[in-house]
Amino acid sequence: MITEPYIGKHYSELPTPCLLLDLDAVDHNVKTMQDYANENGVKLRPHTKTHKCPTLAHLQVRAGAVGVTCAKLGEAVVMAHSGIKSILIANQVIGDSKIRVLAGLNRYAEVMPAVDSKENADRISYWAKKFGVHIPLFLEVDIGINRCGVRTIPEAVELAEHIRSLDNVSLKGIQAYENRGDECETDDDKVLFVTQRVGFAAKVKKALEEKGHHVEIMSSGSTGTVKFTAVYPGVTEVQPGSYVQMEGAYHSEKIGLPFRQAVYVLATVCSVYGERIVLTAGEKCVTIDQGQPILVDDPQARTTCNEEHCLVDMTEKLRHYKAGDPVLMKPAHCCTTVNQHDFYFCIRNGIVEDVWPIAARGRYD
């Protein structure tokens, strides 16, 4: 690995742009989230679409998580191959070629996809029987995103009844993601948001149980809502993802739990002219889908990303910048930024302690 020579060096000696992970902040965030889940009697199944790293997933499991959540089959493959034994795929696995992979994974791990149609459940049942495995299914309920999932209680009951009639599959739980709640300004707003969205999923769960369906798991929650989702009646596990790293679009005060910033993009000043500073990190390594990156040295400085550069308007706090200086940037969105990188350079007290592959990045299957 070309990264090995950098272990033991200060992060300022790393080639840029690159992705840094503050291990002290990671340890704090993992403990904070796990403690909150434990205190409120819910299980934690963190979403790996954020960090895409088996090493981080195992760290979370060792701390007490029951398993992980993935966004897609390809991520689940990486996590299962790394030894994670319980995986929820919070989306549908569509098409026989992918379902065959899903069935194969269930020979050595519990990999549970979400379903929202009879046809998809039928194909999973067919291939599960062919492979001689049993595949637990999560019935996905659309609770306000207008994306995937059944929309009504009768639809949910009908699909659950259909699943019960099939071979080699069974209803394990309900997948009910409520979204980040970014529009909520106060705790009261968050409570109402969760009550309206997760509350509907709770009604679906009750209706299914009244029809004799055992719903072992109801999985909900994002980093932005987890403080309130974790205590909502009927929720058995939560699946926040960004909390382990944090980002500019999230604020610990608004979340209500004291998570710390752990992921940074390290750039280098490549040009200073007048009131313009240019950094060696553009959209190809720090994404702008939820806003421009934030400079650690001056969070108020205006930044604008091109493909290969970040343009920074000069401020008094940045007057000392000169070409060659290292600069730490906080990405506005950690999930999409991480997906642009191959490694985390893991630092503690500024020193590179380890290098972790982002093994599930770029998985579009």
Contacts in CASP RR format, 6 or more apart in sequence:
PFRMAT RR
TARGET T0000
AUTHOR 0000-0000-0000
METHOD contacts of the structure
MODEL  1
MITEPYIGKHYSELPTPCLLLDLDAVDHNVKTMQDYANENGVKLRPHTKT
HKCPTLAHLQVRAGAVGVTCAKLGEAVVMAHSGIKSILIANQVIGDSKIR
VLAGLNRYAEVMPAVDSKENADRISYWAKKFGVHIPLFLEVDIGINRCGV
RTIPEAVELAEHIRSLDNVSLKGIQAYENRGDECETDDDKVLFVTQRVGF
AAKVKKALEEKGHHVEIMSSGSTGTVKFTAVYPGVTEVQPGSYVQMEGAY
HSEKIGLPFRQAVYVLATVCSVYGERIVLTAGEKCVTIDQGQPILVDDPQ
ARTTCNEEHCLVDMTEKLRHYKAGDPVLMKPAHCCTTVNQHDFYFCIRNG
IVEDVWPIAARGRYD
1 355 0 8 1.000
3 343 0 8 1.000
3 345 0 8 1.000
3 355 0 8 1.000
4 355 0 8 1.000
6 13 0 8 1.000
6 14 0 8 1.000
6 345 0 8 1.000
6 352 0 8 1.000
6 355 0 8 1.000
7 352 0 8 1.000
7 353 0 8 1.000
7 354 0 8 1.000
7 355 0 8 1.000
8 351 0 8 1.000
8 352 0 8 1.000
8 353 0 8 1.000
9 351 0 8 1.000
9 352 0 8 1.000
10 350 0 8 1.000
10 351 0 8 1.000
10 352 0 8 1.000
11 20 0 8 1.000
11 266 0 8 1.000
11 326 0 8 1.000
11 345 0 8 1.000
11 347 0 8 1.000
11 350 0 8 1.000
11 351 0 8 1.000
11 352 0 8 1.000
12 326 0 8 1.000
14 20 0 8 1.000
14 266 0 8 1.000
14 345 0 8 1.000
14 352 0 8 1.000
16 266 0 8 1.000
16 267 0 8 1.000
16 268 0 8 1.000
16 280 0 8 1.000
16 281 0 8 1.000
16 326 0 8 1.000
17 265 0 8 1.000
17 266 0 8 1.000
17 267 0 8 1.000
17 268 0 8 1.000
17 280 0 8 1.000
17 281 0 8 1.000
17 282 0 8 1.000
17 285 0 8 1.000
17 286 0 8 1.000
18 265 0 8 1.000
18 266 0 8 1.000
18 341 0 8 1.000
18 343 0 8 1.000
18 345 0 8 1.000
19 263 0 8 1.000
19 264 0 8 1.000
19 265 0 8 1.000
19 266 0 8 1.000
19 285 0 8 1.000
19 337 0 8 1.000
19 338 0 8 1.000
19 341 0 8 1.000
19 343 0 8 1.000
19 344 0 8 1.000
19 345 0 8 1.000
19 358 0 8 1.000
20 263 0 8 1.000
20 264 0 8 1.000
20 265 0 8 1.000
20 266 0 8 1.000
20 328 0 8 1.000
20 344 0 8 1.000
20 345 0 8 1.000
20 346 0 8 1.000
20 347 0 8 1.000
21 245 0 8 1.000
21 262 0 8 1.000
21 263 0 8 1.000
21 344 0 8 1.000
21 345 0 8 1.000
21 346 0 8 1.000
21 347 0 8 1.000
21 356 0 8 1.000
22 260 0 8 1.000
22 261 0 8 1.000
22 262 0 8 1.000
22 263 0 8 1.000
22 264 0 8 1.000
22 347 0 8 1.000
22 348 0 8 1.000
23 262 0 8 1.000
23 346 0 8 1.000
23 347 0 8 1.000
23 348 0 8 1.000
23 353 0 8 1.000
24 348 0 8 1.000
24 349 0 8 1.000
25 246 0 8 1.000
25 260 0 8 1.000
25 261 0 8 1.000
25 262 0 8 1.000
26 56 0 8 1.000
26 59 0 8 1.000
26 244 0 8 1.000
26 245 0 8 1.000
26 262 0 8 1.000
28 259 0 8 1.000
28 260 0 8 1.000
29 243 0 8 1.000
29 244 0 8 1.000
29 245 0 8 1.000
29 246 0 8 1.000
29 259 0 8 1.000
29 260 0 8 1.000
29 262 0 8 1.000
30 59 0 8 1.000
30 60 0 8 1.000
30 63 0 8 1.000
30 244 0 8 1.000
31 63 0 8 1.000
32 243 0 8 1.000
32 257 0 8 1.000
32 258 0 8 1.000
32 259 0 8 1.000
33 44 0 8 1.000
33 46 0 8 1.000
33 226 0 8 1.000
33 240 0 8 1.000
33 243 0 8 1.000
33 244 0 8 1.000
33 257 0 8 1.000
33 259 0 8 1.000
34 44 0 8 1.000
34 60 0 8 1.000
34 63 0 8 1.000
34 64 0 8 1.000
34 65 0 8 1.000
36 226 0 8 1.000
36 227 0 8 1.000
36 230 0 8 1.000
36 257 0 8 1.000
37 43 0 8 1.000
37 44 0 8 1.000
37 230 0 8 1.000
37 238 0 8 1.000
40 230 0 8 1.000
40 231 0 8 1.000
41 230 0 8 1.000
42 230 0 8 1.000
42 231 0 8 1.000
42 235 0 8 1.000
42 236 0 8 1.000
42 237 0 8 1.000
42 238 0 8 1.000
43 65 0 8 1.000
43 66 0 8 1.000
43 236 0 8 1.000
43 237 0 8 1.000
43 238 0 8 1.000
44 60 0 8 1.000
44 64 0 8 1.000
44 65 0 8 1.000
44 66 0 8 1.000
44 237 0 8 1.000
44 238 0 8 1.000
45 65 0 8 1.000
45 66 0 8 1.000
45 67 0 8 1.000
45 68 0 8 1.000
45 69 0 8 1.000
45 86 0 8 1.000
45 88 0 8 1.000
45 219 0 8 1.000
45 237 0 8 1.000
45 238 0 8 1.000
45 239 0 8 1.000
46 57 0 8 1.000
46 60 0 8 1.000
46 65 0 8 1.000
46 67 0 8 1.000
46 68 0 8 1.000
46 69 0 8 1.000
46 239 0 8 1.000
46 240 0 8 1.000
46 241 0 8 1.000
46 243 0 8 1.000
46 244 0 8 1.000
47 68 0 8 1.000
47 69 0 8 1.000
47 70 0 8 1.000
47 71 0 8 1.000
47 90 0 8 1.000
47 239 0 8 1.000
47 240 0 8 1.000
47 241 0 8 1.000
48 56 0 8 1.000
48 57 0 8 1.000
48 68 0 8 1.000
48 69 0 8 1.000
48 70 0 8 1.000
48 71 0 8 1.000
48 75 0 8 1.000
48 79 0 8 1.000
48 241 0 8 1.000
48 360 0 8 1.000
49 69 0 8 1.000
49 70 0 8 1.000
49 71 0 8 1.000
49 72 0 8 1.000
49 75 0 8 1.000
49 241 0 8 1.000
49 335 0 8 1.000
50 241 0 8 1.000
50 242 0 8 1.000
50 244 0 8 1.000
50 245 0 8 1.000
50 334 0 8 1.000
50 335 0 8 1.000
50 338 0 8 1.000
51 57 0 8 1.000
51 241 0 8 1.000
51 244 0 8 1.000
51 245 0 8 1.000
51 338 0 8 1.000
51 358 0 8 1.000
52 75 0 8 1.000
52 78 0 8 1.000
52 338 0 8 1.000
52 339 0 8 1.000
52 358 0 8 1.000
52 359 0 8 1.000
52 360 0 8 1.000
52 361 0 8 1.000
52 362 0 8 1.000
52 363 0 8 1.000
53 344 0 8 1.000
53 356 0 8 1.000
53 357 0 8 1.000
53 358 0 8 1.000
53 359 0 8 1.000
53 360 0 8 1.000
54 78 0 8 1.000
54 79 0 8 1.000
54 82 0 8 1.000
54 83 0 8 1.000
54 84 0 8 1.000
54 357 0 8 1.000
54 359 0 8 1.000
54 360 0 8 1.000
55 356 0 8 1.000
55 357 0 8 1.000
56 244 0 8 1.000
56 356 0 8 1.000
57 67 0 8 1.000
57 68 0 8 1.000
57 79 0 8 1.000
57 82 0 8 1.000
57 84 0 8 1.000
58 82 0 8 1.000
58 83 0 8 1.000
58 84 0 8 1.000
60 67 0 8 1.000
60 68 0 8 1.000
60 244 0 8 1.000
61 67 0 8 1.000
61 68 0 8 1.000
61 84 0 8 1.000
66 86 0 8 1.000
66 237 0 8 1.000
67 84 0 8 1.000
67 85 0 8 1.000
67 86 0 8 1.000
67 87 0 8 1.000
67 88 0 8 1.000
68 79 0 8 1.000
68 84 0 8 1.000
68 86 0 8 1.000
68 87 0 8 1.000
68 88 0 8 1.000
69 87 0 8 1.000
69 88 0 8 1.000
69 89 0 8 1.000
69 90 0 8 1.000
69 219 0 8 1.000
69 239 0 8 1.000
69 241 0 8 1.000
70 76 0 8 1.000
70 79 0 8 1.000
70 87 0 8 1.000
70 88 0 8 1.000
70 89 0 8 1.000
70 90 0 8 1.000
70 360 0 8 1.000
71 89 0 8 1.000
71 90 0 8 1.000
71 91 0 8 1.000
72 89 0 8 1.000
72 91 0 8 1.000
72 363 0 8 1.000
72 364 0 8 1.000
72 365 0 8 1.000
73 89 0 8 1.000
73 93 0 8 1.000
73 98 0 8 1.000
73 101 0 8 1.000
73 102 0 8 1.000
73 113 0 8 1.000
73 365 0 8 1.000
74 360 0 8 1.000
74 363 0 8 1.000
74 365 0 8 1.000
75 360 0 8 1.000
75 363 0 8 1.000
76 87 0 8 1.000
76 89 0 8 1.000
76 102 0 8 1.000
76 105 0 8 1.000
76 111 0 8 1.000
77 101 0 8 1.000
77 105 0 8 1.000
77 363 0 8 1.000
78 359 0 8 1.000
78 360 0 8 1.000
78 363 0 8 1.000
79 87 0 8 1.000
79 360 0 8 1.000
80 87 0 8 1.000
80 105 0 8 1.000
80 108 0 8 1.000
80 109 0 8 1.000
80 111 0 8 1.000
82 359 0 8 1.000
83 109 0 8 1.000
84 109 0 8 1.000
85 109 0 8 1.000
85 110 0 8 1.000
86 109 0 8 1.000
86 110 0 8 1.000
86 112 0 8 1.000
87 105 0 8 1.000
87 109 0 8 1.000
87 110 0 8 1.000
87 111 0 8 1.000
87 112 0 8 1.000
88 112 0 8 1.000
88 114 0 8 1.000
88 138 0 8 1.000
88 175 0 8 1.000
88 219 0 8 1.000
88 239 0 8 1.000
89 102 0 8 1.000
89 111 0 8 1.000
89 112 0 8 1.000
89 113 0 8 1.000
89 114 0 8 1.000
90 114 0 8 1.000
90 138 0 8 1.000
90 140 0 8 1.000
90 175 0 8 1.000
90 177 0 8 1.000
90 219 0 8 1.000
90 239 0 8 1.000
91 113 0 8 1.000
91 114 0 8 1.000
91 140 0 8 1.000
91 148 0 8 1.000
92 113 0 8 1.000
92 114 0 8 1.000
92 115 0 8 1.000
92 116 0 8 1.000
92 117 0 8 1.000
92 120 0 8 1.000
92 140 0 8 1.000
92 148 0 8 1.000
93 99 0 8 1.000
93 102 0 8 1.000
93 113 0 8 1.000
93 120 0 8 1.000
93 124 0 8 1.000
94 120 0 8 1.000
95 123 0 8 1.000
96 123 0 8 1.000
96 127 0 8 1.000
98 365 0 8 1.000
99 123 0 8 1.000
99 124 0 8 1.000
99 127 0 8 1.000
100 127 0 8 1.000
100 131 0 8 1.000
102 111 0 8 1.000
102 113 0 8 1.000
102 124 0 8 1.000
102 127 0 8 1.000
102 135 0 8 1.000
103 124 0 8 1.000
103 127 0 8 1.000
103 128 0 8 1.000
103 130 0 8 1.000
103 131 0 8 1.000
103 132 0 8 1.000
103 133 0 8 1.000
103 135 0 8 1.000
104 131 0 8 1.000
104 133 0 8 1.000
105 111 0 8 1.000
106 128 0 8 1.000
106 131 0 8 1.000
106 133 0 8 1.000
106 134 0 8 1.000
106 135 0 8 1.000
107 131 0 8 1.000
107 133 0 8 1.000
110 136 0 8 1.000
111 135 0 8 1.000
112 135 0 8 1.000
112 136 0 8 1.000
112 137 0 8 1.000
112 138 0 8 1.000
112 172 0 8 1.000
113 124 0 8 1.000
113 135 0 8 1.000
113 137 0 8 1.000
113 138 0 8 1.000
114 137 0 8 1.000
114 138 0 8 1.000
114 139 0 8 1.000
114 140 0 8 1.000
114 148 0 8 1.000
114 149 0 8 1.000
114 175 0 8 1.000
115 121 0 8 1.000
115 124 0 8 1.000
115 137 0 8 1.000
115 138 0 8 1.000
115 139 0 8 1.000
115 140 0 8 1.000
115 159 0 8 1.000
115 163 0 8 1.000
116 139 0 8 1.000
116 140 0 8 1.000
116 142 0 8 1.000
116 148 0 8 1.000
116 149 0 8 1.000
116 150 0 8 1.000
116 159 0 8 1.000
117 159 0 8 1.000
118 159 0 8 1.000
118 162 0 8 1.000
121 137 0 8 1.000
121 159 0 8 1.000
121 162 0 8 1.000
121 163 0 8 1.000
121 166 0 8 1.000
121 169 0 8 1.000
122 166 0 8 1.000
124 135 0 8 1.000
124 137 0 8 1.000
124 169 0 8 1.000
125 135 0 8 1.000
125 166 0 8 1.000
125 167 0 8 1.000
125 168 0 8 1.000
125 169 0 8 1.000
128 134 0 8 1.000
128 135 0 8 1.000
128 167 0 8 1.000
128 168 0 8 1.000
128 169 0 8 1.000
129 167 0 8 1.000
129 168 0 8 1.000
132 168 0 8 1.000
133 168 0 8 1.000
134 168 0 8 1.000
134 169 0 8 1.000
134 170 0 8 1.000
135 168 0 8 1.000
135 169 0 8 1.000
136 169 0 8 1.000
136 170 0 8 1.000
136 171 0 8 1.000
136 172 0 8 1.000
136 173 0 8 1.000
137 163 0 8 1.000
137 169 0 8 1.000
137 170 0 8 1.000
137 171 0 8 1.000
137 172 0 8 1.000
137 173 0 8 1.000
138 172 0 8 1.000
138 173 0 8 1.000
138 174 0 8 1.000
138 175 0 8 1.000
138 217 0 8 1.000
138 219 0 8 1.000
139 150 0 8 1.000
139 156 0 8 1.000
139 159 0 8 1.000
139 160 0 8 1.000
139 163 0 8 1.000
139 171 0 8 1.000
139 173 0 8 1.000
139 174 0 8 1.000
139 175 0 8 1.000
139 204 0 8 1.000
139 208 0 8 1.000
140 148 0 8 1.000
140 149 0 8 1.000
140 150 0 8 1.000
140 174 0 8 1.000
140 175 0 8 1.000
140 176 0 8 1.000
141 149 0 8 1.000
141 150 0 8 1.000
141 156 0 8 1.000
141 174 0 8 1.000
141 175 0 8 1.000
141 176 0 8 1.000
141 200 0 8 1.000
141 201 0 8 1.000
141 204 0 8 1.000
142 148 0 8 1.000
142 149 0 8 1.000
142 150 0 8 1.000
142 151 0 8 1.000
143 176 0 8 1.000
143 177 0 8 1.000
143 178 0 8 1.000
143 197 0 8 1.000
143 198 0 8 1.000
143 199 0 8 1.000
143 200 0 8 1.000
143 201 0 8 1.000
143 220 0 8 1.000
144 178 0 8 1.000
144 179 0 8 1.000
144 197 0 8 1.000
145 177 0 8 1.000
145 178 0 8 1.000
145 179 0 8 1.000
150 156 0 8 1.000
150 159 0 8 1.000
153 203 0 8 1.000
153 204 0 8 1.000
153 207 0 8 1.000
156 204 0 8 1.000
156 207 0 8 1.000
156 208 0 8 1.000
157 207 0 8 1.000
157 208 0 8 1.000
157 211 0 8 1.000
160 171 0 8 1.000
160 208 0 8 1.000
160 211 0 8 1.000
160 213 0 8 1.000
161 211 0 8 1.000
163 169 0 8 1.000
163 170 0 8 1.000
163 171 0 8 1.000
164 170 0 8 1.000
164 171 0 8 1.000
164 213 0 8 1.000
171 208 0 8 1.000
171 213 0 8 1.000
171 214 0 8 1.000
171 215 0 8 1.000
172 216 0 8 1.000
172 217 0 8 1.000
173 215 0 8 1.000
173 216 0 8 1.000
173 217 0 8 1.000
173 218 0 8 1.000
173 219 0 8 1.000
174 201 0 8 1.000
174 204 0 8 1.000
174 205 0 8 1.000
174 208 0 8 1.000
174 215 0 8 1.000
174 217 0 8 1.000
174 218 0 8 1.000
174 219 0 8 1.000
175 219 0 8 1.000
176 197 0 8 1.000
176 198 0 8 1.000
176 200 0 8 1.000
176 201 0 8 1.000
176 204 0 8 1.000
176 218 0 8 1.000
176 219 0 8 1.000
176 220 0 8 1.000
177 220 0 8 1.000
177 221 0 8 1.000
177 222 0 8 1.000
177 239 0 8 1.000
178 193 0 8 1.000
178 194 0 8 1.000
178 197 0 8 1.000
178 198 0 8 1.000
178 220 0 8 1.000
178 221 0 8 1.000
178 222 0 8 1.000
178 225 0 8 1.000
178 229 0 8 1.000
179 197 0 8 1.000
179 222 0 8 1.000
179 225 0 8 1.000
180 222 0 8 1.000
180 223 0 8 1.000
180 224 0 8 1.000
180 225 0 8 1.000
181 190 0 8 1.000
181 193 0 8 1.000
181 222 0 8 1.000
181 224 0 8 1.000
181 225 0 8 1.000
182 224 0 8 1.000
182 249 0 8 1.000
183 189 0 8 1.000
183 193 0 8 1.000
184 190 0 8 1.000
184 193 0 8 1.000
187 228 0 8 1.000
187 256 0 8 1.000
190 224 0 8 1.000
190 225 0 8 1.000
190 227 0 8 1.000
190 228 0 8 1.000
191 228 0 8 1.000
193 225 0 8 1.000
193 228 0 8 1.000
194 225 0 8 1.000
194 228 0 8 1.000
194 229 0 8 1.000
194 232 0 8 1.000
195 232 0 8 1.000
198 220 0 8 1.000
198 221 0 8 1.000
198 229 0 8 1.000
198 232 0 8 1.000
198 235 0 8 1.000
199 232 0 8 1.000
201 218 0 8 1.000
201 220 0 8 1.000
202 218 0 8 1.000
202 232 0 8 1.000
202 233 0 8 1.000
202 234 0 8 1.000
202 235 0 8 1.000
205 215 0 8 1.000
205 218 0 8 1.000
205 234 0 8 1.000
208 215 0 8 1.000
209 215 0 8 1.000
216 236 0 8 1.000
217 236 0 8 1.000
217 237 0 8 1.000
218 234 0 8 1.000
218 235 0 8 1.000
218 236 0 8 1.000
218 237 0 8 1.000
219 235 0 8 1.000
219 236 0 8 1.000
219 237 0 8 1.000
219 238 0 8 1.000
219 239 0 8 1.000
220 229 0 8 1.000
220 232 0 8 1.000
220 235 0 8 1.000
220 238 0 8 1.000
220 239 0 8 1.000
221 229 0 8 1.000
221 230 0 8 1.000
221 235 0 8 1.000
221 238 0 8 1.000
221 239 0 8 1.000
221 240 0 8 1.000
222 229 0 8 1.000
222 239 0 8 1.000
222 240 0 8 1.000
222 241 0 8 1.000
222 242 0 8 1.000
223 240 0 8 1.000
223 241 0 8 1.000
223 242 0 8 1.000
223 243 0 8 1.000
223 250 0 8 1.000
223 255 0 8 1.000
223 259 0 8 1.000
224 240 0 8 1.000
224 242 0 8 1.000
224 250 0 8 1.000
224 254 0 8 1.000
224 255 0 8 1.000
226 238 0 8 1.000
226 240 0 8 1.000
226 243 0 8 1.000
226 255 0 8 1.000
226 257 0 8 1.000
227 255 0 8 1.000
227 256 0 8 1.000
227 257 0 8 1.000
229 235 0 8 1.000
229 238 0 8 1.000
230 238 0 8 1.000
242 250 0 8 1.000
242 334 0 8 1.000
242 335 0 8 1.000
243 255 0 8 1.000
243 257 0 8 1.000
243 259 0 8 1.000
244 262 0 8 1.000
245 261 0 8 1.000
245 262 0 8 1.000
245 263 0 8 1.000
245 334 0 8 1.000
245 338 0 8 1.000
246 252 0 8 1.000
246 259 0 8 1.000
246 260 0 8 1.000
246 261 0 8 1.000
246 262 0 8 1.000
246 263 0 8 1.000
246 334 0 8 1.000
247 261 0 8 1.000
247 263 0 8 1.000
247 290 0 8 1.000
247 330 0 8 1.000
247 331 0 8 1.000
247 332 0 8 1.000
247 333 0 8 1.000
247 334 0 8 1.000
247 335 0 8 1.000
247 337 0 8 1.000
248 261 0 8 1.000
248 290 0 8 1.000
248 294 0 8 1.000
248 330 0 8 1.000
248 331 0 8 1.000
248 332 0 8 1.000
248 333 0 8 1.000
249 290 0 8 1.000
249 291 0 8 1.000
249 332 0 8 1.000
249 333 0 8 1.000
250 259 0 8 1.000
252 258 0 8 1.000
252 259 0 8 1.000
252 260 0 8 1.000
261 330 0 8 1.000
263 331 0 8 1.000
263 334 0 8 1.000
263 337 0 8 1.000
263 338 0 8 1.000
263 344 0 8 1.000
264 296 0 8 1.000
264 328 0 8 1.000
264 329 0 8 1.000
264 330 0 8 1.000
264 331 0 8 1.000
265 281 0 8 1.000
265 285 0 8 1.000
265 286 0 8 1.000
265 293 0 8 1.000
265 328 0 8 1.000
265 329 0 8 1.000
265 330 0 8 1.000
265 331 0 8 1.000
265 337 0 8 1.000
266 281 0 8 1.000
266 326 0 8 1.000
266 327 0 8 1.000
266 328 0 8 1.000
266 329 0 8 1.000
266 345 0 8 1.000
267 279 0 8 1.000
267 280 0 8 1.000
267 281 0 8 1.000
267 310 0 8 1.000
267 326 0 8 1.000
267 327 0 8 1.000
267 329 0 8 1.000
268 279 0 8 1.000
268 280 0 8 1.000
268 324 0 8 1.000
268 325 0 8 1.000
268 326 0 8 1.000
268 327 0 8 1.000
269 277 0 8 1.000
269 278 0 8 1.000
269 279 0 8 1.000
269 280 0 8 1.000
269 321 0 8 1.000
269 322 0 8 1.000
269 323 0 8 1.000
269 324 0 8 1.000
269 325 0 8 1.000
269 327 0 8 1.000
270 278 0 8 1.000
270 279 0 8 1.000
270 280 0 8 1.000
270 309 0 8 1.000
270 323 0 8 1.000
270 324 0 8 1.000
271 277 0 8 1.000
271 278 0 8 1.000
271 323 0 8 1.000
272 278 0 8 1.000
272 321 0 8 1.000
272 322 0 8 1.000
272 323 0 8 1.000
274 314 0 8 1.000
275 313 0 8 1.000
275 314 0 8 1.000
276 311 0 8 1.000
276 312 0 8 1.000
276 313 0 8 1.000
276 314 0 8 1.000
277 311 0 8 1.000
277 312 0 8 1.000
277 313 0 8 1.000
277 314 0 8 1.000
277 318 0 8 1.000
277 321 0 8 1.000
278 309 0 8 1.000
278 310 0 8 1.000
278 311 0 8 1.000
278 312 0 8 1.000
279 309 0 8 1.000
279 310 0 8 1.000
279 311 0 8 1.000
279 312 0 8 1.000
279 327 0 8 1.000
279 329 0 8 1.000
280 308 0 8 1.000
280 309 0 8 1.000
281 293 0 8 1.000
281 305 0 8 1.000
281 309 0 8 1.000
281 310 0 8 1.000
281 329 0 8 1.000
282 305 0 8 1.000
282 306 0 8 1.000
282 307 0 8 1.000
282 308 0 8 1.000
282 309 0 8 1.000
282 310 0 8 1.000
283 305 0 8 1.000
283 306 0 8 1.000
283 307 0 8 1.000
284 307 0 8 1.000
284 308 0 8 1.000
284 340 0 8 1.000
285 337 0 8 1.000
285 340 0 8 1.000
285 341 0 8 1.000
286 293 0 8 1.000
286 305 0 8 1.000
286 310 0 8 1.000
286 329 0 8 1.000
286 331 0 8 1.000
286 337 0 8 1.000
286 340 0 8 1.000
287 331 0 8 1.000
287 332 0 8 1.000
287 333 0 8 1.000
287 336 0 8 1.000
287 337 0 8 1.000
287 340 0 8 1.000
288 305 0 8 1.000
288 332 0 8 1.000
289 332 0 8 1.000
289 333 0 8 1.000
289 336 0 8 1.000
290 332 0 8 1.000
290 333 0 8 1.000
290 336 0 8 1.000
291 332 0 8 1.000
291 333 0 8 1.000
292 302 0 8 1.000
292 303 0 8 1.000
292 304 0 8 1.000
292 305 0 8 1.000
292 332 0 8 1.000
293 303 0 8 1.000
293 305 0 8 1.000
293 310 0 8 1.000
293 329 0 8 1.000
293 330 0 8 1.000
293 331 0 8 1.000
293 332 0 8 1.000
294 303 0 8 1.000
294 329 0 8 1.000
294 330 0 8 1.000
294 332 0 8 1.000
295 301 0 8 1.000
295 303 0 8 1.000
295 312 0 8 1.000
295 318 0 8 1.000
295 327 0 8 1.000
295 328 0 8 1.000
295 329 0 8 1.000
295 330 0 8 1.000
296 327 0 8 1.000
296 328 0 8 1.000
296 329 0 8 1.000
296 330 0 8 1.000
297 317 0 8 1.000
297 318 0 8 1.000
297 327 0 8 1.000
297 328 0 8 1.000
298 315 0 8 1.000
298 317 0 8 1.000
298 318 0 8 1.000
299 330 0 8 1.000
300 315 0 8 1.000
301 312 0 8 1.000
301 313 0 8 1.000
301 315 0 8 1.000
301 317 0 8 1.000
301 318 0 8 1.000
302 312 0 8 1.000
302 313 0 8 1.000
303 310 0 8 1.000
303 311 0 8 1.000
303 312 0 8 1.000
303 313 0 8 1.000
303 329 0 8 1.000
304 310 0 8 1.000
304 311 0 8 1.000
305 311 0 8 1.000
310 329 0 8 1.000
312 318 0 8 1.000
321 327 0 8 1.000
331 337 0 8 1.000
338 358 0 8 1.000
338 361 0 8 1.000
339 358 0 8 1.000
339 361 0 8 1.000
339 362 0 8 1.000
340 361 0 8 1.000
341 358 0 8 1.000
341 361 0 8 1.000
342 357 0 8 1.000
342 358 0 8 1.000
342 361 0 8 1.000
343 355 0 8 1.000
343 356 0 8 1.000
343 357 0 8 1.000
343 358 0 8 1.000
344 355 0 8 1.000
344 356 0 8 1.000
344 358 0 8 1.000
345 352 0 8 1.000
345 355 0 8 1.000
346 352 0 8 1.000
346 353 0 8 1.000
346 354 0 8 1.000
346 355 0 8 1.000
346 356 0 8 1.000
347 353 0 8 1.000
END
